[in-house]
């Protein structure tokens, strides 16, 4: 599969071998859980104000770290903290 290059010059698709891709159904759930976990742990959700942009960016990055674990395992098995 040829990767698609988006307007920012970044690849938006990466081929994943069948050997490593097991369960993609929960990938979005794992991303969102990682994003929210970061916001909760950083205290960004303690006030009614919107989280700061840097906290949102860090939360998105953390969600991106969590997601690959979900597609490498069969079923719904998000990573444990010590695996990150």
N, C-alpha and C positions, 0 to 999 in steps of 0.2 A: 504494500500500500504506500503510495506516494503521500508524504505529509503536505497539508494545506498551509500556506503561509498567509497570515492575516495582515491587515494594513500596518500593523506595528512591526512587521518583519519577524514575528514569532510563529513557530509551528503550533497549529491548533489541533493537530491530530498526531498521535504516535501509535504505530502498530504495536499490538500486544500479542504475544504468542499465546496459543491455546494452553500451553503448559503453565503459564503464570496467571492467566485470567480465569478465575473460577466463579465468582459471584459478583455481578455488576449491579444487581438489583438494589443493594443497600449502600452503594457508593455515595449517593446524594445524602442519605441519612447520616452516614459517617462524617461527611464534610460538614454538614450543619451542626452535628454534635460537637465536632472539634472547634468550630467557630464559636459556638455558644459557650463551650467549656473555657475557652480563653477569655471571653468577655466576663464570665462569672468569676474566674480566678483572679483576674486583674482588677476586679472591683468596678468595672465599667458600667455594670447594670445596677449599682447600688443607689444611684440617684435617678430621678425622673428625666434628667437631661439626656440627650443623645450621646452615645459614646464619642470620644475624640477620634478624629480621622486616623491618627496613628494606631490607636487601639483596634479600630476596625481593620486596618491593613494587617496588623499583627495577627488578628483573629482569622482573617482570610488565609494568611500564610500557614497558620497552625492547622486549619481545616485541610489545606492542601497536603500537609505532612501526614495527616490521619488517613485520608482517603485511599492511598495505594494499598494499605493493609487490608481493606475490605474486599478488594478484588482479587487478592492473592489467596483467599481462604474460601472454602465452601460454606454457604449459609451466612447467617448474620453473626460475624465474629469480629467486632471492632478491636483495635489494639488496646493493650494495657498500657498504662503510663510508662512503665519501665521499658517498653518496646520502642518508644519514640526516642 
